[in-house]
Amino acid sequence: MDRRRRRHLKRLRARLAVNNSEVIVPPKKQKRRKDSPFLRGALFGSKWLWAFAGIVITLLGGFAILRPHVSIDPDLQLNPSDPFSIQFAVKNENGVFEVRELNPSCRTIYVITSHNVGLIGLPPRPLPTISKLEPNEKSTLICPPWIGGLGAGAGNVNTAFIEMDISYEQAWWPRTESQRFPFRGVIDSQGGVHWTHLTPSELQTDLSKQAPKL
């Protein structure tokens, strides 16, 4: 092989080597963003805030499930002119746990009739014990009058205030629970008397107007 052909082959091999070689391009370094101290603090604070909110919601949900609560509401009225003939419905408002040993009582606080018969500041009268109420179960109570003839011989009731009190126990609750339910007698256009709920503060305000000495 002559010299000229050898040079040609040498240049051809060199050209092929260049075409077959891999060109490695080093990756560009990305600049890392530097967060400001304020932004880092805000992100950290928001994480703790959401965690705290989750704990609070969980505790409130658990308290709502465990919290004992009984309601007493006027129900069936046997004699419209005698508010003491009204039956009261007592209900276990807790939807999970039963309540036991419910001890209700009724206190006649202030009653005045059209014949000036007055029942004022009488002591509580214990009512029959309810042994147990299942979740959302109801029972009935009645607040018996101290005298008969209301709405008849003793006169129509013009003003009336009573209070139903109840104590009871619930599983998984550390203490005996007590609740107060004050009521005011409201007279309708037909002379019938209906009990309506009051708060303890409203009861004191109304009593101060009706009987300042109480």
C-alpha positions as YAML, in Angstrom:
chain: A
units: angstrom
residues:
- id: 1
  name: MET
  ca: [0.00, 0.00, 0.00]
- id: 2
  name: ASP
  ca: [1.47, 3.34, -1.02]
- id: 3
  name: ARG
  ca: [2.02, 6.24, 1.26]
- id: 4
  name: ARG
  ca: [-0.85, 8.25, -0.14]
- id: 5
  name: ARG
  ca: [-3.42, 5.57, 0.57]
- id: 6
  name: ARG
  ca: [-2.14, 5.10, 4.14]
- id: 7
  name: ARG
  ca: [-2.62, 8.79, 4.88]
- id: 8
  name: HIS
  ca: [-6.16, 8.61, 3.50]
- id: 9
  name: LEU
  ca: [-7.07, 5.68, 5.74]
- id: 10
  name: LYS
  ca: [-5.55, 7.42, 8.75]
- id: 11
  name: ARG
  ca: [-7.67, 10.53, 8.19]
- id: 12
  name: LEU
  ca: [-10.80, 8.37, 7.69]
- id: 13
  name: ARG
  ca: [-10.23, 6.53, 11.01]
- id: 14
  name: ALA
  ca: [-9.73, 9.80, 12.84]
- id: 15
  name: ARG
  ca: [-12.96, 11.21, 11.38]
- id: 16
  name: LEU
  ca: [-14.94, 8.10, 12.41]
- id: 17
  name: ALA
  ca: [-13.54, 8.25, 15.95]
- id: 18
  name: VAL
  ca: [-14.73, 11.85, 16.33]
- id: 19
  name: ASN
  ca: [-18.24, 11.04, 15.06]
- id: 20
  name: ASN
  ca: [-18.66, 8.00, 17.36]
- id: 21
  name: SER
  ca: [-17.43, 9.69, 20.54]
- id: 22
  name: GLU
  ca: [-19.99, 10.84, 23.15]
- id: 23
  name: VAL
  ca: [-19.94, 14.45, 24.08]
- id: 24
  name: ILE
  ca: [-20.72, 14.76, 27.80]
- id: 25
  name: VAL
  ca: [-22.14, 18.09, 28.81]
- id: 26
  name: PRO
  ca: [-21.89, 18.66, 32.53]
- id: 27
  name: PRO
  ca: [-25.26, 19.64, 34.12]
- id: 28
  name: LYS
  ca: [-25.73, 23.19, 35.13]
- id: 29
  name: LYS
  ca: [-25.85, 23.82, 38.82]
- id: 30
  name: GLN
  ca: [-29.22, 25.19, 39.91]
- id: 31
  name: LYS
  ca: [-29.12, 28.00, 42.33]
- id: 32
  name: ARG
  ca: [-30.85, 27.13, 45.61]
- id: 33
  name: ARG
  ca: [-33.43, 29.66, 46.64]
- id: 34
  name: LYS
  ca: [-32.79, 31.09, 50.04]
- id: 35
  name: ASP
  ca: [-35.99, 31.59, 52.01]
- id: 36
  name: SER
  ca: [-36.14, 34.56, 54.28]
- id: 37
  name: PRO
  ca: [-36.21, 33.97, 58.05]
- id: 38
  name: PHE
  ca: [-39.70, 35.49, 58.16]
- id: 39
  name: LEU
  ca: [-41.02, 33.02, 55.57]
- id: 40
  name: ARG
  ca: [-39.44, 30.06, 57.36]
- id: 41
  name: GLY
  ca: [-40.99, 31.20, 60.64]
- id: 42
  name: ALA
  ca: [-44.41, 31.66, 59.03]
- id: 43
  name: LEU
  ca: [-44.32, 28.16, 57.53]
- id: 44
  name: PHE
  ca: [-43.24, 26.63, 60.83]
- id: 45
  name: GLY
  ca: [-45.92, 28.55, 62.71]
- id: 46
  name: SER
  ca: [-48.67, 27.53, 60.29]
- id: 47
  name: LYS
  ca: [-47.77, 23.83, 60.71]
- id: 48
  name: TRP
  ca: [-48.04, 24.11, 64.49]
- id: 49
  name: LEU
  ca: [-51.26, 26.08, 64.17]
- id: 50
  name: TRP
  ca: [-52.91, 23.39, 62.05]
- id: 51
  name: ALA
  ca: [-51.67, 20.69, 64.41]
- id: 52
  name: PHE
  ca: [-53.07, 22.57, 67.41]
- id: 53
  name: ALA
  ca: [-56.39, 23.13, 65.62]
- id: 54
  name: GLY
  ca: [-56.63, 19.41, 64.92]
- id: 55
  name: ILE
  ca: [-56.04, 18.60, 68.59]
- id: 56
  name: VAL
  ca: [-58.68, 21.10, 69.70]
- id: 57
  name: ILE
  ca: [-61.26, 19.74, 67.24]
- id: 58
  name: THR
  ca: [-60.56, 16.19, 68.41]
- id: 59
  name: LEU
  ca: [-60.96, 17.18, 72.07]
- id: 60
  name: LEU
  ca: [-64.18, 19.07, 71.39]
- id: 61
  name: GLY
  ca: [-65.58, 16.12, 69.46]
- id: 62
  name: GLY
  ca: [-64.71, 13.76, 72.30]
- id: 63
  name: PHE
  ca: [-66.25, 16.10, 74.87]
- id: 64
  name: ALA
  ca: [-69.45, 16.37, 72.83]
- id: 65
  name: ILE
  ca: [-69.72, 12.58, 72.77]
- id: 66
  name: LEU
  ca: [-68.97, 12.10, 76.47]
- id: 67
  name: ARG
  ca: [-70.78, 15.13, 77.91]
- id: 68
  name: PRO
  ca: [-73.88, 14.17, 79.94]
- id: 69
  name: HIS
  ca: [-76.99, 16.10, 79.04]
- id: 70
  name: VAL
  ca: [-80.60, 15.57, 80.04]
- id: 71
  name: SER
  ca: [-83.50, 17.75, 78.90]
- id: 72
  name: ILE
  ca: [-86.87, 18.37, 80.58]
- id: 73
  name: ASP
  ca: [-89.65, 19.87, 78.47]
- id: 74
  name: PRO
  ca: [-93.40, 20.36, 78.95]
- id: 75
  name: ASP
  ca: [-95.35, 17.66, 77.17]
- id: 76
  name: LEU
  ca: [-98.98, 16.57, 77.63]
- id: 77
  name: GLN
  ca: [-101.41, 18.88, 79.46]
- id: 78
  name: LEU
  ca: [-104.32, 17.15, 81.18]
- id: 79
  name: ASN
  ca: [-106.13, 20.26, 82.46]
- id: 80
  name: PRO
  ca: [-105.50, 23.52, 80.56]
- id: 81
  name: SER
  ca: [-106.36, 25.72, 83.56]
- id: 82
  name: ASP
  ca: [-104.08, 23.81, 85.95]
- id: 83
  name: PRO
  ca: [-100.38, 24.05, 85.01]
- id: 84
  name: PHE
  ca: [-99.54, 21.32, 87.54]
- id: 85
  name: SER
  ca: [-101.43, 18.80, 85.44]
- id: 86
  name: ILE
  ca: [-98.82, 19.08, 82.70]
- id: 87
  name: GLN
  ca: [-96.61, 16.06, 82.13]
- id: 88
  name: PHE
  ca: [-92.93, 16.75, 81.50]
- id: 89
  name: ALA
  ca: [-90.78, 14.69, 79.15]
- id: 90
  name: VAL
  ca: [-87.29, 13.95, 80.45]
- id: 91
  name: LYS
  ca: [-84.87, 12.79, 77.76]
- id: 92
  name: ASN
  ca: [-81.30, 11.51, 77.72]
- id: 93
  name: GLU
  ca: [-79.78, 13.73, 75.03]
- id: 94
  name: ASN
  ca: [-76.54, 11.76, 74.86]
- id: 95
  name: GLY
  ca: [-76.62, 9.50, 71.82]
- id: 96
  name: VAL
  ca: [-73.94, 7.07, 73.05]
- id: 97
  name: PHE
  ca: [-74.14, 6.51, 76.82]
- id: 98
  name: GLU
  ca: [-77.01, 5.65, 79.14]
- id: 99
  name: VAL
  ca: [-77.73, 7.64, 82.28]
- id: 100
  name: ARG
  ca: [-78.66, 6.03, 85.60]
- id: 101
  name: GLU
  ca: [-80.22, 6.91, 88.94]
- id: 102
  name: LEU
  ca: [-82.08, 9.99, 87.77]
- id: 103
  name: ASN
  ca: [-83.42, 11.79, 90.84]
- id: 104
  name: PRO
  ca: [-85.83, 14.59, 89.86]
- id: 105
  name: SER
  ca: [-87.58, 17.08, 92.11]
- id: 106
  name: CYS
  ca: [-90.03, 19.93, 91.58]
- id: 107
  name: ARG
  ca: [-90.00, 23.19, 93.48]
- id: 108
  name: THR
  ca: [-92.97, 25.56, 93.57]
- id: 109
  name: ILE
  ca: [-91.32, 28.97, 93.71]
- id: 110
  name: TYR
  ca: [-94.17, 31.43, 93.26]
- id: 111
  name: VAL
  ca: [-97.85, 30.87, 92.38]
- id: 112
  name: ILE
  ca: [-100.69, 33.42, 92.72]
- id: 113
  name: THR
  ca: [-104.31, 32.67, 91.76]
- id: 114
  name: SER
  ca: [-107.28, 34.88, 90.95]
- id: 115
  name: HIS
  ca: [-108.64, 34.13, 94.47]
- id: 116
  name: ASN
  ca: [-105.44, 35.48, 96.04]
- id: 117
  name: VAL
  ca: [-104.21, 32.04, 96.96]
- id: 118
  name: GLY
  ca: [-100.43, 32.18, 97.13]
- id: 119
  name: LEU
  ca: [-97.83, 29.41, 97.10]
- id: 120
  name: ILE
  ca: [-94.45, 31.01, 97.69]
- id: 121
  name: GLY
  ca: [-91.02, 29.55, 98.39]
- id: 122
  name: LEU
  ca: [-92.17, 25.99, 99.04]
- id: 123
  name: PRO
  ca: [-89.50, 23.30, 99.47]
- id: 124
  name: PRO
  ca: [-88.64, 20.86, 96.67]
- id: 125
  name: ARG
  ca: [-90.80, 17.77, 96.35]
- id: 126
  name: PRO
  ca: [-88.85, 14.64, 95.38]
- id: 127
  name: LEU
  ca: [-90.30, 12.78, 92.39]
- id: 128
  name: PRO
  ca: [-89.99, 9.05, 91.65]
- id: 129
  name: THR
  ca: [-86.47, 7.96, 90.69]
- id: 130
  name: ILE
  ca: [-85.87, 6.86, 87.11]
- id: 131
  name: SER
  ca: [-83.46, 3.94, 87.25]
- id: 132
  name: LYS
  ca: [-82.07, 4.25, 83.73]
- id: 133
  name: LEU
  ca: [-82.49, 6.03, 80.39]
- id: 134
  name: GLU
  ca: [-80.88, 4.60, 77.29]
- id: 135
  name: PRO
  ca: [-79.32, 7.01, 74.72]
- id: 136
  name: ASN
  ca: [-82.07, 9.31, 73.36]
- id: 137
  name: GLU
  ca: [-84.70, 7.56, 75.51]
- id: 138
  name: LYS
  ca: [-87.57, 9.51, 77.13]
- id: 139
  name: SER
  ca: [-89.62, 9.18, 80.27]
- id: 140
  name: THR
  ca: [-92.34, 11.33, 81.89]
- id: 141
  name: LEU
  ca: [-92.54, 13.39, 85.08]
- id: 142
  name: ILE
  ca: [-95.26, 15.41, 86.73]
- id: 143
  name: CYS
  ca: [-94.90, 18.25, 89.22]
- id: 144
  name: PRO
  ca: [-97.73, 17.72, 91.73]
- id: 145
  name: PRO
  ca: [-99.41, 20.80, 93.25]
- id: 146
  name: TRP
  ca: [-99.27, 21.48, 96.96]
- id: 147
  name: ILE
  ca: [-103.02, 22.18, 96.99]
- id: 148
  name: GLY
  ca: [-105.88, 21.00, 94.83]
- id: 149
  name: GLY
  ca: [-108.48, 23.07, 93.06]
- id: 150
  name: LEU
  ca: [-106.18, 25.19, 90.91]
- id: 151
  name: GLY
  ca: [-108.27, 26.38, 88.01]
- id: 152
  name: ALA
  ca: [-111.42, 25.76, 90.08]
- id: 153
  name: GLY
  ca: [-112.09, 26.49, 93.77]
- id: 154
  name: ALA
  ca: [-108.62, 27.85, 94.42]
- id: 155
  name: GLY
  ca: [-108.97, 30.20, 91.48]
- id: 156
  name: ASN
  ca: [-107.27, 30.48, 88.13]
- id: 157
  name: VAL
  ca: [-103.52, 30.74, 88.07]
- id: 158
  name: ASN
  ca: [-102.41, 34.29, 87.30]
- id: 159
  name: THR
  ca: [-98.67, 33.97, 87.91]
- id: 160
  name: ALA
  ca: [-96.56, 30.85, 88.31]
- id: 161
  name: PHE
  ca: [-92.88, 29.96, 88.56]
- id: 162
  name: ILE
  ca: [-91.52, 26.48, 89.24]
- id: 163
  name: GLU
  ca: [-88.20, 24.72, 88.88]
- id: 164
  name: MET
  ca: [-87.47, 21.11, 87.94]
- id: 165
  name: ASP
  ca: [-84.10, 19.85, 89.19]
- id: 166
  name: ILE
  ca: [-82.50, 16.54, 88.36]
- id: 167
  name: SER
  ca: [-79.30, 14.72, 89.28]
- id: 168
  name: TYR
  ca: [-77.98, 11.59, 87.57]
- id: 169
  name: GLU
  ca: [-74.93, 9.52, 86.73]
- id: 170
  name: GLN
  ca: [-73.42, 8.54, 83.40]
- id: 171
  name: ALA
  ca: [-70.85, 5.90, 82.53]
- id: 172
  name: TRP
  ca: [-67.35, 7.26, 81.83]
- id: 173
  name: TRP
  ca: [-68.18, 10.54, 83.58]
- id: 174
  name: PRO
  ca: [-66.29, 11.22, 86.81]
- id: 175
  name: ARG
  ca: [-69.02, 12.87, 88.88]
- id: 176
  name: THR
  ca: [-72.76, 13.06, 89.48]
- id: 177
  name: GLU
  ca: [-74.30, 15.61, 87.15]
- id: 178
  name: SER
  ca: [-77.01, 18.11, 88.20]
- id: 179
  name: GLN
  ca: [-79.18, 20.37, 86.06]
- id: 180
  name: ARG
  ca: [-81.77, 23.06, 86.73]
- id: 181
  name: PHE
  ca: [-84.84, 23.79, 84.62]
- id: 182
  name: PRO
  ca: [-86.79, 26.91, 85.69]
- id: 183
  name: PHE
  ca: [-90.23, 27.48, 84.11]
- id: 184
  name: ARG
  ca: [-92.67, 30.37, 83.93]
- id: 185
  name: GLY
  ca: [-96.43, 29.91, 83.47]
- id: 186
  name: VAL
  ca: [-97.73, 31.78, 80.43]
- id: 187
  name: ILE
  ca: [-101.48, 32.33, 80.15]
- id: 188
  name: ASP
  ca: [-103.05, 32.06, 76.69]
- id: 189
  name: SER
  ca: [-106.20, 33.78, 75.40]
- id: 190
  name: GLN
  ca: [-108.39, 30.90, 76.66]
- id: 191
  name: GLY
  ca: [-107.06, 31.10, 80.19]
- id: 192
  name: GLY
  ca: [-104.88, 28.02, 79.81]
- id: 193
  name: VAL
  ca: [-101.46, 28.03, 81.48]
- id: 194
  name: HIS
  ca: [-98.39, 26.69, 79.67]
- id: 195
  name: TRP
  ca: [-94.87, 26.30, 81.04]
- id: 196
  name: THR
  ca: [-92.04, 27.97, 79.14]
- id: 197
  name: HIS
  ca: [-88.31, 27.68, 79.78]
- id: 198
  name: LEU
  ca: [-86.35, 30.32, 81.67]
- id: 199
  name: THR
  ca: [-82.69, 30.72, 82.44]
- id: 200
  name: PRO
  ca: [-81.76, 31.06, 86.15]
- id: 201
  name: SER
  ca: [-80.92, 34.74, 85.62]
- id: 202
  name: GLU
  ca: [-84.28, 35.38, 83.90]
- id: 203
  name: LEU
  ca: [-86.01, 33.64, 86.79]
- id: 204
  name: GLN
  ca: [-84.37, 35.96, 89.32]
- id: 205
  name: THR
  ca: [-85.26, 39.02, 87.23]
- id: 206
  name: ASP
  ca: [-88.92, 38.01, 86.92]
- id: 207
  name: LEU
  ca: [-89.19, 37.12, 90.59]
- id: 208
  name: SER
  ca: [-87.78, 40.49, 91.58]
- id: 209
  name: LYS
  ca: [-90.64, 42.12, 89.65]
- id: 210
  name: GLN
  ca: [-93.36, 39.84, 91.02]
- id: 211
  name: ALA
  ca: [-92.15, 39.41, 94.59]
- id: 212
  name: PRO
  ca: [-89.43, 41.86, 95.68]
- id: 213
  name: LYS
  ca: [-89.07, 40.18, 99.07]
- id: 214
  name: LEU
  ca: [-87.99, 36.81, 97.60]
...
